[in-house]
Amino acid sequence: MTAAVSTIRVLIADDEALVRAGIAAILGADPDIEVAAEAGNGADALTIARTTRLDALVLDIRMPGMSGLDVLRTLRSERCETPCLFLTTFGEDAYVAEALDVDADGFVLKSGDPRELIFGVRAVVGGGAFFSPAIARRILPRHLGASTSRTLDAKQAFASLSPREQDILRLVGRGLSNAEIAADLFLAQGTVKTHVSSILRRTAARNRVEAALIAVHAHEA
């Protein structure tokens, strides 16, 4: 059973006012999520993130001037570990790949199911990784090589893991946090953390998002 969730304070940053309003309405429909602040540009988002207690950032991956990528890159250089969920559109694959380099925690397609936004915020706040299925099918971690061999490479990486690590990686691919995986598999949370570290090392995944993508690509038909 999942423990009660305290209020999740979120910053929304998008240069389009109507998009921000839509995101705020979607997130506000969840009783556990509070839209603590909004920003219409990256500079304001950076200032808010530096001065406000937040549990998650929801940033447009591209904004005029300072982009969402610039905001997260700066925050990570300042050792800010607030989970970040990026909003993206089709055709922005290169930006998503760059976001992986700055330790993004998830990606939601703007044109996708609105529920993905809530699922994504909850997943990254819980320590998991999340990305819209449409993005998962398009984006390939650089360490997996060319797109024509991504499934084969992912399957080989997955097969190199122990059965227990494979079980855990499947759940990582579903966006579960360490606590949720521990509950699902009846393991201590510390044990799950140790396994996840081993999975990252053995698959050469740089972060949890890349590990989750390996799980997705390994099970493509």
C-alpha positions as semicolon CSV with decimal commas, in nm:
position;residue;x (nm);y (nm);z (nm)
1;M;0,000;0,000;0,000
2;T;0,134;0,343;-0,096
3;A;0,179;0,586;0,191
4;A;-0,026;0,905;0,203
5;V;0,120;1,175;-0,016
6;S;0,173;1,526;0,119
7;T;0,094;1,821;-0,105
8;I;0,322;1,831;-0,410
9;R;0,428;2,188;-0,487
10;V;0,493;2,243;-0,858
11;L;0,636;2,523;-1,072
12;I;0,497;2,551;-1,425
13;A;0,703;2,737;-1,687
14;D;0,581;2,791;-2,044
15;D;0,592;3,103;-2,260
16;E;0,235;3,047;-2,384
17;A;-0,024;3,169;-2,132
18;L;-0,297;2,936;-2,261
19;V;-0,069;2,635;-2,228
20;R;0,021;2,734;-1,871
21;A;-0,346;2,771;-1,788
22;G;-0,422;2,428;-1,930
23;I;-0,139;2,264;-1,739
24;A;-0,243;2,438;-1,417
25;A;-0,601;2,317;-1,465
26;I;-0,490;1,959;-1,522
27;L;-0,256;1,950;-1,224
28;G;-0,500;2,142;-1,005
29;A;-0,757;1,868;-1,057
30;D;-0,540;1,638;-0,846
31;P;-0,604;1,708;-0,475
32;D;-0,243;1,622;-0,387
33;I;-0,085;1,868;-0,633
34;E;-0,056;2,244;-0,580
35;V;0,059;2,478;-0,856
36;A;0,284;2,685;-0,631
37;A;0,412;2,920;-0,903
38;E;0,398;2,994;-1,274
39;A;0,652;3,153;-1,506
40;G;0,624;3,278;-1,862
41;N;0,996;3,259;-1,935
42;G;1,307;3,076;-1,830
43;A;1,465;3,361;-1,637
44;D;1,164;3,395;-1,408
45;A;1,145;3,017;-1,370
46;L;1,509;3,010;-1,260
47;T;1,451;3,282;-1,000
48;I;1,144;3,106;-0,862
49;A;1,321;2,770;-0,849
50;R;1,605;2,927;-0,653
51;T;1,383;3,101;-0,397
52;T;1,075;2,883;-0,355
53;R;1,025;2,546;-0,189
54;L;0,923;2,318;-0,472
55;D;0,876;1,944;-0,514
56;A;0,880;1,939;-0,895
57;L;0,948;2,156;-1,198
58;V;0,732;2,132;-1,510
59;L;0,923;2,318;-1,780
60;D;0,865;2,376;-2,150
61;I;1,175;2,229;-2,309
62;R;1,197;2,528;-2,548
63;M;1,127;2,890;-2,454
64;P;1,257;3,213;-2,609
65;G;1,568;3,345;-2,441
66;M;1,644;3,105;-2,156
67;S;1,497;2,766;-2,243
68;G;1,382;2,499;-2,004
69;L;1,707;2,319;-2,083
70;D;1,905;2,625;-1,979
71;V;1,708;2,651;-1,654
72;L;1,770;2,290;-1,557
73;R;2,135;2,299;-1,664
74;T;2,192;2,601;-1,438
75;L;2,003;2,448;-1,145
76;R;2,192;2,120;-1,171
77;S;2,523;2,310;-1,177
78;E;2,411;2,468;-0,850
79;R;2,340;2,122;-0,707
80;C;1,964;2,168;-0,712
81;E;1,808;1,821;-0,725
82;T;1,442;1,919;-0,761
83;P;1,284;1,667;-1,002
84;C;1,213;1,809;-1,348
85;L;0,948;1,702;-1,596
86;F;0,987;1,853;-1,944
87;L;0,702;1,939;-2,180
88;T;0,791;1,863;-2,540
89;T;0,640;1,814;-2,885
90;F;0,705;1,583;-3,177
91;G;1,015;1,684;-3,370
92;E;1,212;1,789;-3,062
93;D;1,406;1,464;-3,027
94;A;1,741;1,641;-3,021
95;Y;1,625;1,856;-2,731
96;V;1,508;1,552;-2,539
97;A;1,846;1,385;-2,594
98;E;2,015;1,701;-2,463
99;A;1,781;1,702;-2,163
100;L;1,903;1,356;-2,070
101;D;2,253;1,504;-2,043
102;V;2,137;1,753;-1,780
103;D;1,959;1,491;-1,567
104;A;1,597;1,548;-1,659
105;D;1,361;1,310;-1,480
106;G;1,084;1,280;-1,735
107;F;0,917;1,399;-2,053
108;V;0,550;1,455;-2,133
109;L;0,421;1,512;-2,484
110;K;0,212;1,830;-2,502
111;S;-0,037;1,664;-2,735
112;G;-0,062;1,349;-2,523
113;D;-0,314;1,222;-2,270
114;P;-0,355;1,490;-1,997
115;R;-0,338;1,215;-1,735
116;E;0,025;1,159;-1,830
117;L;0,106;1,498;-1,681
118;I;-0,026;1,395;-1,340
119;F;0,134;1,051;-1,363
120;G;0,462;1,214;-1,463
121;V;0,467;1,461;-1,174
122;R;0,388;1,189;-0,923
123;A;0,651;0,957;-1,070
124;V;0,940;1,204;-1,064
125;V;0,853;1,334;-0,717
126;G;0,859;0,974;-0,595
127;G;1,209;0,926;-0,734
128;G;1,102;0,752;-1,052
129;A;1,137;0,839;-1,421
130;F;0,852;0,908;-1,658
131;F;0,804;0,973;-2,028
132;S;0,503;0,964;-2,257
133;P;0,493;0,632;-2,444
134;A;0,514;0,815;-2,778
135;I;0,840;0,974;-2,666
136;A;0,979;0,645;-2,539
137;R;0,929;0,491;-2,882
138;R;1,116;0,775;-3,055
139;I;1,399;0,865;-2,823
140;L;1,711;0,653;-2,813
141;P;1,977;0,696;-2,544
142;R;2,307;0,775;-2,715
143;H;2,485;0,480;-2,557
144;L;2,250;0,241;-2,740
145;G;2,387;0,341;-3,081
146;A;2,200;0,371;-3,409
147;S;1,821;0,353;-3,419
148;T;1,828;0,044;-3,641
149;S;1,992;-0,157;-3,364
150;R;1,832;0,003;-3,057
151;T;1,604;-0,292;-2,976
152;L;1,885;-0,546;-3,015
153;D;2,122;-0,338;-2,802
154;A;1,857;-0,287;-2,535
155;K;1,776;-0,658;-2,530
156;Q;2,144;-0,740;-2,486
157;A;2,179;-0,489;-2,204
158;F;1,866;-0,626;-2,039
159;A;1,985;-0,988;-2,079
160;S;2,314;-0,904;-1,906
161;L;2,128;-0,838;-1,580
162;S;2,039;-1,089;-1,312
163;P;1,673;-1,204;-1,293
164;R;1,614;-0,980;-0,991
165;E;1,770;-0,681;-1,168
166;Q;1,550;-0,749;-1,470
167;D;1,242;-0,748;-1,247
168;I;1,348;-0,416;-1,100
169;L;1,433;-0,262;-1,438
170;R;1,087;-0,353;-1,571
171;L;0,934;-0,156;-1,284
172;V;1,176;0,132;-1,339
173;G;1,050;0,135;-1,698
174;R;0,696;0,178;-1,565
175;G;0,803;0,487;-1,373
176;L;0,794;0,335;-1,024
177;S;1,004;0,485;-0,745
178;N;1,239;0,277;-0,528
179;A;0,980;0,273;-0,251
180;E;0,708;0,149;-0,487
181;I;0,939;-0,118;-0,633
182;A;1,031;-0,231;-0,282
183;A;0,664;-0,269;-0,193
184;D;0,584;-0,449;-0,518
185;L;0,869;-0,698;-0,485
186;F;0,866;-0,726;-0,104
187;L;1,222;-0,600;-0,075
188;A;1,391;-0,347;0,153
189;Q;1,417;-0,005;-0,007
190;G;1,793;-0,008;0,047
191;T;1,815;-0,335;-0,144
192;V;1,629;-0,184;-0,436
193;K;1,859;0,118;-0,434
194;T;2,162;-0,112;-0,449
195;H;2,013;-0,304;-0,742
196;V;1,930;0,016;-0,930
197;S;2,289;0,136;-0,889
198;S;2,410;-0,198;-1,026
199;I;2,167;-0,172;-1,320
200;L;2,295;0,173;-1,411
201;R;2,653;0,053;-1,396
202;R;2,602;-0,268;-1,594
203;T;2,388;-0,114;-1,868
204;A;2,596;0,206;-1,892
205;A;2,279;0,408;-1,836
206;R;2,372;0,753;-1,706
207;N;2,051;0,802;-1,512
208;R;1,718;0,648;-1,427
209;V;1,550;0,784;-1,739
210;E;1,798;0,608;-1,969
211;A;1,756;0,287;-1,769
212;A;1,379;0,313;-1,814
213;L;1,424;0,362;-2,189
214;I;1,634;0,045;-2,202
215;A;1,346;-0,141;-2,041
216;V;1,105;-0,001;-2,301
217;H;1,327;-0,074;-2,602
218;A;1,414;-0,423;-2,474
219;H;1,048;-0,521;-2,490
220;E;0,962;-0,375;-2,828
221;A;0,812;-0,626;-3,067
